[in-house]
Amino acid sequence: MRVGILGCGYIAQSRHLPAIREIAGIELAALCDLSAGTLQLVADYHNVATRYTSYAEMLADDTLDAIGVLSYDHAADILAALRAGKHVMTEKPLAFTVGEAEEIKAVLAENPDLVLQVGYQKLHDPAVLWLADKVRGVAPRAVEIHDYGAILARVRGDFGPIFRVDDLPDVGGAAVRTTVAATGKAAQVNPDVASRIAATLPATHASFVETYLTGLMLGSHDFSVLNFCYGMPRQVLFAHTTGPKHLQAVLELENGALCNVDLQLGTSYGWWDERFSVYGDDDQVDLRFGNPFLAFSGTEIVTRSTVNDNDRTLASSYRGYEDGFKNEWIHFRDAVAGEVAVRSTADIAADDIRLVRDIVTRLPVPSAGS
């Protein structure tokens, strides 16, 4: 399978391109980026001869079977690839709004021979698959999601150099590549993205765009695990925020159990603090996720259970070191070959966007003068 990659930014360079190069049956055949300087450096580093600064030209390349959509604002890019007859592996989120996600699903339904997989690498983590198998058909007493993501300037990866040349053309919506990795400073939300999100929220909540993005960019990974294991929550009971990079919520699951959510992006931690905990009648499971920017930081599974005949507590811990990014590309290759069904589907991704919207619209509206 010959793959062309759209977008040579931080996540492409740090995680996707190194993973693809290690997989048999996938050829990294072309790269595309608006920055000619970045494109040249990245393509030289990864020894990719075919290079495009025009996405339309790459889509017209009949030798490419699939597109890796790694751009920031990429709903339109996904639609263009599907309409060009290309299979798509896209970074999350699928889109920024529910309406955009539903349009993608509609075009995908019109092209049933095409594969669209969303980049939720956690759904290709053996620890998550183990948990999903363990809890299948078993109603939880409670679930807890805790995700405090560090600023990228504090996250030291194992992926080699990151190339970035400041030569983006003056194109509306193009200059969205952030300098977070280099400076640690928060990037401004792209105005077009902000206006589209605000338009989907009630007028009373249009000021919560950055909070919405925190839920979508950080929390959607955890929401996808929740959805994969237990389905969509029945309703949002409570939501709270102390600032644009923080979001708390209480969700009611289908069986009536509660899921407590605490998300925060841009902490000063030099580590990644992310846990997905499930509480049963007599056992507890914690998935403790490692730094997503380290290929082999792994996921730790911590279990506790009570032996009822003598009330002893048994505990165990196991850490797996498989690379979720590599696994998701292997799964994509096999899905395109018709050997497996897509696991991280557009349906799950659209549900996650809808959940983030519902949480944000549950936030209390600031009173005048506060």
C-alpha positions as CSV (number, residue, x, y, z in Angstrom):
1,M,0.0,0.0,0.0
2,R,1.4,3.3,-1.1
3,V,0.6,6.2,1.3
4,G,0.9,9.9,0.8
5,I,1.0,12.0,4.0
6,L,-0.7,15.4,4.2
7,G,0.9,17.6,6.9
8,C,4.5,17.4,8.1
9,G,4.0,19.0,11.5
10,Y,4.9,17.9,15.0
11,I,2.8,14.8,15.3
12,A,3.7,13.6,11.8
13,Q,7.4,13.9,12.4
14,S,7.4,12.7,16.0
15,R,5.1,9.7,15.8
16,H,3.5,8.8,12.4
17,L,6.4,8.9,10.0
18,P,8.8,6.8,12.2
19,A,6.1,4.3,12.8
20,I,5.2,3.9,9.1
21,R,8.8,3.3,8.1
22,E,8.9,0.2,10.3
23,I,5.9,-1.5,8.8
24,A,6.1,-4.1,6.1
25,G,3.5,-3.6,3.4
26,I,3.3,0.2,3.7
27,E,5.4,2.4,1.5
28,L,5.8,6.1,2.6
29,A,5.5,7.2,-1.0
30,A,4.8,11.0,-0.9
31,L,4.7,13.9,1.5
32,C,2.7,17.1,1.2
33,D,3.0,20.4,3.2
34,L,2.3,24.1,2.6
35,S,5.8,24.9,3.9
36,A,8.3,24.1,1.1
37,G,11.2,24.4,3.5
38,T,9.7,22.0,6.1
39,L,8.7,19.6,3.4
40,Q,12.3,19.5,2.0
41,L,13.9,18.8,5.3
42,V,11.4,16.2,6.4
43,A,11.4,14.4,3.0
44,D,15.2,14.4,2.9
45,Y,15.3,13.0,6.5
46,H,12.9,10.2,5.6
47,N,14.2,9.7,2.1
48,V,10.9,10.4,0.4
49,A,11.4,11.5,-3.2
50,T,7.9,12.5,-4.2
51,R,6.9,15.9,-2.6
52,Y,3.9,18.2,-3.0
53,T,3.1,21.6,-1.7
54,S,-0.4,21.3,-3.4
55,Y,-2.8,18.8,-1.8
56,A,-4.9,18.7,-5.0
57,E,-1.8,17.6,-6.9
58,M,-1.1,14.8,-4.4
59,L,-4.7,13.6,-4.6
60,A,-4.4,13.4,-8.4
61,D,-1.4,11.0,-8.0
62,D,-2.9,7.7,-9.2
63,T,0.0,5.7,-7.7
64,L,-1.2,6.5,-4.2
65,D,-3.6,4.1,-2.5
66,A,-4.2,6.0,0.7
67,I,-3.7,9.4,2.4
68,G,-2.6,10.0,5.9
69,V,-4.4,13.2,6.8
70,L,-2.2,14.8,9.5
71,S,-3.2,18.4,9.0
72,Y,-4.7,20.5,11.8
73,D,-8.0,21.5,10.4
74,H,-8.7,18.5,8.2
75,A,-12.4,17.8,7.7
76,A,-12.3,19.2,4.2
77,D,-9.0,17.3,3.6
78,I,-10.7,14.0,4.5
79,L,-13.7,14.8,2.2
80,A,-11.4,15.6,-0.7
81,A,-9.4,12.4,-0.2
82,L,-12.6,10.2,-0.1
83,R,-14.0,12.0,-3.1
84,A,-10.7,11.3,-4.9
85,G,-11.1,7.6,-4.2
86,K,-8.4,7.3,-1.6
87,H,-8.5,5.3,1.7
88,V,-7.9,7.6,4.7
89,M,-6.1,7.3,7.9
90,T,-6.7,10.6,9.8
91,E,-5.5,12.1,13.0
92,K,-8.1,12.9,15.5
93,P,-10.4,14.7,15.9
94,L,-12.4,13.6,12.8
95,A,-13.6,17.1,12.6
96,F,-14.2,20.2,14.8
97,T,-18.0,20.1,14.7
98,V,-20.8,17.4,14.7
99,G,-22.0,18.7,11.3
100,E,-18.6,18.3,9.7
101,A,-18.3,14.8,11.1
102,E,-21.8,13.8,9.8
103,E,-20.9,15.1,6.3
104,I,-17.8,12.9,6.3
105,K,-19.9,9.9,7.4
106,A,-22.3,10.6,4.6
107,V,-19.6,10.7,1.9
108,L,-18.0,7.5,3.4
109,A,-21.4,5.8,3.2
110,E,-21.5,6.7,-0.5
111,N,-18.1,5.0,-1.0
112,P,-18.4,1.7,0.9
113,D,-15.3,0.3,-0.7
114,L,-13.1,3.0,1.0
115,V,-11.6,2.7,4.5
116,L,-11.6,5.6,6.9
117,Q,-9.8,5.1,10.2
118,V,-9.4,7.7,12.9
119,G,-6.2,8.1,14.7
120,Y,-7.2,6.9,18.2
121,Q,-4.0,5.0,19.0
122,K,-5.4,3.9,22.4
123,L,-7.9,1.7,20.6
124,H,-4.9,-0.2,19.2
125,D,-3.2,-0.4,22.6
126,P,-3.3,-4.1,23.9
127,A,-4.1,-2.8,27.4
128,V,-7.3,-1.1,26.2
129,L,-8.2,-4.2,24.1
130,W,-7.7,-6.3,27.2
131,L,-9.9,-4.0,29.3
132,A,-12.6,-4.0,26.7
133,D,-12.7,-7.8,26.6
134,K,-12.7,-7.9,30.4
135,V,-15.6,-5.6,30.9
136,R,-17.7,-6.7,27.9
137,G,-21.2,-7.3,29.3
138,V,-20.2,-6.3,32.8
139,A,-21.7,-3.1,34.1
140,P,-19.3,-0.9,36.1
141,R,-20.1,0.7,39.5
142,A,-18.2,3.8,38.4
143,V,-15.6,5.0,35.8
144,E,-13.0,7.7,36.2
145,I,-11.1,9.6,33.5
146,H,-8.1,11.7,34.6
147,D,-6.0,13.3,31.9
148,Y,-3.5,16.1,32.7
149,G,-1.5,16.6,29.6
150,A,1.9,18.4,29.8
151,I,2.9,21.2,27.5
152,L,4.9,19.9,24.6
153,A,7.9,22.0,25.5
154,R,8.1,19.8,28.7
155,V,7.6,16.5,26.8
156,R,10.9,15.1,25.7
157,G,10.4,12.6,22.9
158,D,12.5,9.8,21.5
159,F,11.9,10.6,17.9
160,G,14.8,12.6,16.7
161,P,14.8,16.1,15.3
162,I,11.7,18.1,14.6
163,F,12.0,20.3,11.5
164,R,10.1,23.6,11.1
165,V,10.6,26.4,8.6
166,D,8.6,29.6,8.9
167,D,7.8,30.0,5.3
168,L,4.0,29.3,5.2
169,P,2.3,31.2,2.4
170,D,-0.3,33.8,3.3
171,V,-3.3,31.6,2.8
172,G,-6.4,31.9,5.0
173,G,-6.3,29.3,7.7
174,A,-2.9,28.0,6.7
175,A,-0.8,29.4,9.5
176,V,-2.2,27.1,12.2
177,R,1.0,25.2,12.9
178,T,1.8,26.1,16.5
179,T,5.1,26.9,18.2
180,V,4.2,25.1,21.4
181,A,6.9,22.4,21.0
182,A,9.6,25.0,20.6
183,T,8.5,27.7,23.0
184,G,5.9,26.3,25.3
185,K,3.7,29.2,24.6
186,A,0.0,28.6,23.9
187,A,-1.0,29.1,20.3
188,Q,-3.9,31.2,19.3
189,V,-7.0,29.4,18.1
190,N,-7.3,29.6,14.3
191,P,-10.1,32.2,13.8
192,D,-11.9,30.1,11.2
193,V,-12.0,27.1,13.4
194,A,-13.1,29.2,16.4
195,S,-16.0,30.7,14.4
196,R,-17.2,27.3,13.1
197,I,-17.2,25.9,16.6
198,A,-18.9,28.9,18.1
199,A,-21.6,28.6,15.5
200,T,-22.5,25.1,16.7
201,L,-22.8,26.2,20.4
202,P,-25.7,28.2,22.0
203,A,-25.0,31.9,21.9
204,T,-24.7,31.7,25.7
205,H,-21.7,29.3,25.4
206,A,-19.9,30.8,22.3
207,S,-17.1,32.0,24.6
208,F,-16.2,28.5,25.5
209,V,-14.4,27.6,22.3
210,E,-11.0,27.0,23.9
211,T,-12.6,24.8,26.6
212,Y,-14.3,22.9,23.8
213,L,-11.0,22.4,22.1
214,T,-9.4,21.1,25.3
215,G,-12.2,18.5,25.5
216,L,-11.8,17.6,21.9
217,M,-8.0,17.6,21.5
218,L,-7.1,16.1,24.8
219,G,-10.2,14.3,26.1
220,S,-11.4,12.6,22.9
221,H,-8.7,9.9,23.3
222,D,-10.2,9.0,26.7
223,F,-13.8,9.4,25.5
224,S,-13.1,6.9,22.6
225,V,-11.9,4.3,25.2
226,L,-15.1,5.0,27.2
227,N,-17.2,4.6,24.1
228,F,-15.4,1.5,22.9
229,C,-15.8,-0.2,26.3
230,Y,-19.3,1.0,27.4
231,G,-20.9,2.9,24.5
232,M,-22.0,6.5,24.6
233,P,-23.0,8.0,28.0
234,R,-26.7,8.5,28.5
235,Q,-26.4,12.2,29.5
236,V,-24.1,14.8,31.0
237,L,-25.1,15.5,34.6
238,F,-22.6,18.2,35.5
239,A,-19.8,20.3,33.9
240,H,-17.3,22.8,35.3
241,T,-14.3,24.7,34.2
242,T,-11.8,26.9,35.9
243,G,-10.3,28.2,32.7
244,P,-10.0,27.4,28.9
245,K,-7.5,24.5,29.4
246,H,-9.6,22.8,32.1
247,L,-12.8,20.7,32.0
248,Q,-14.6,18.6,34.5
249,A,-17.8,16.6,34.0
250,V,-19.9,13.9,35.4
251,L,-21.5,11.6,32.9
252,E,-24.2,9.0,33.4
253,L,-23.5,5.7,31.6
254,E,-26.1,3.5,30.1
255,N,-26.5,1.4,33.3
256,G,-26.8,4.4,35.5
257,A,-23.3,4.4,36.8
258,L,-21.3,7.6,36.8
259,C,-18.1,8.6,35.0
260,N,-16.1,11.4,36.5
261,V,-14.0,13.3,34.0
262,D,-11.1,15.7,34.9
263,L,-9.1,17.1,32.0
264,Q,-6.4,19.7,32.0
265,L,-4.0,20.7,29.2
266,G,-0.8,22.6,29.4
267,T,0.3,21.7,32.9
268,S,3.9,22.3,33.9
269,Y,4.5,18.6,34.5
270,G,7.5,17.1,32.8
271,W,5.5,13.9,32.7
272,W,2.1,12.7,31.3
273,D,-0.6,12.1,33.9
274,E,-3.4,10.1,32.4
275,R,-5.5,7.3,33.9
276,F,-8.7,5.4,33.0
277,S,-10.1,3.6,36.0
278,V,-13.0,1.2,36.2
279,Y,-14.6,0.2,39.6
280,G,-16.5,-3.0,39.8
281,D,-18.3,-4.8,42.7
282,D,-15.2,-6.4,44.0
283,D,-12.4,-5.3,41.7
284,Q,-10.7,-2.2,40.3
285,V,-8.7,-1.7,37.1
286,D,-6.5,1.3,36.3
287,L,-5.0,1.9,32.9
288,R,-2.1,4.3,33.4
289,F,-1.1,5.6,30.0
290,G,2.4,6.7,29.3
291,N,3.7,9.7,27.4
292,P,2.1,9.5,24.0
293,F,5.1,11.2,22.4
294,L,7.4,8.3,23.5
295,A,7.1,5.3,21.3
296,F,7.7,2.7,24.1
297,S,6.5,4.4,27.3
298,G,3.7,1.8,27.4
299,T,0.5,1.4,29.4
300,E,0.5,0.0,32.9
301,I,-2.4,-2.2,34.0
302,V,-3.0,-2.1,37.7
303,T,-5.7,-4.5,39.1
304,R,-7.0,-5.0,42.6
305,S,-9.6,-7.6,43.6
306,T,-11.0,-9.1,46.8
307,V,-10.9,-12.8,47.6
308,N,-14.3,-13.1,49.2
309,D,-13.7,-16.2,51.4
310,N,-11.0,-14.5,53.4
311,D,-11.3,-10.8,52.4
312,R,-7.7,-10.7,51.1
313,T,-6.9,-8.1,48.5
314,L,-4.9,-9.2,45.5
315,A,-3.1,-6.7,43.4
316,S,-1.1,-7.0,40.2
317,S,0.7,-4.7,37.8
318,Y,1.8,-5.2,34.2
319,R,3.2,-2.7,31.7
320,G,3.1,-3.3,28.0
321,Y,5.4,-1.5,25.6
322,E,3.8,-1.8,22.2
323,D,3.6,1.4,20.1
324,G,-0.1,2.3,19.6
325,F,0.8,4.5,16.6
326,K,2.6,1.7,14.8
327,N,-0.3,-0.7,15.7
328,E,-2.9,1.7,14.3
329,W,-1.1,1.9,10.9
330,I,-0.8,-1.9,10.9
331,H,-4.5,-2.2,11.5
332,F,-5.2,0.4,8.7
333,R,-3.0,-1.6,6.3
334,D,-5.0,-4.8,7.2
335,A,-8.4,-3.0,6.9
336,V,-7.5,-1.7,3.5
337,A,-6.6,-5.3,2.5
338,G,-10.0,-6.4,3.8
339,E,-8.5,-8.6,6.5
340,V,-10.0,-6.7,9.6
341,A,-12.8,-4.3,10.3
342,V,-11.9,-0.8,11.2
343,R,-11.8,-0.4,15.0
344,S,-11.5,3.4,15.5
345,T,-14.4,4.3,13.3
346,A,-15.9,7.5,12.1
347,D,-19.0,6.7,14.2
348,I,-17.0,6.6,17.4
349,A,-15.2,9.8,16.5
350,A,-18.5,11.6,15.7
351,D,-19.9,10.4,19.0
352,D,-16.9,11.9,20.8
353,I,-17.4,15.3,19.1
354,R,-21.1,15.2,20.1
355,L,-20.1,14.4,23.7
356,V,-17.7,17.3,24.0
357,R,-20.4,19.6,22.6
358,D,-22.9,18.3,25.2
359,I,-20.4,18.8,28.1
360,V,-19.5,22.3,27.0
361,T,-23.2,23.3,26.7
362,R,-23.7,22.0,30.2
363,L,-21.2,24.5,31.6
364,P,-22.7,27.3,33.8
365,V,-22.8,30.6,32.0
366,P,-20.7,33.3,33.7
367,S,-22.9,36.0,35.3
368,A,-22.5,39.6,34.1
369,G,-19.5,41.3,35.6
370,S,-17.9,38.0,36.8
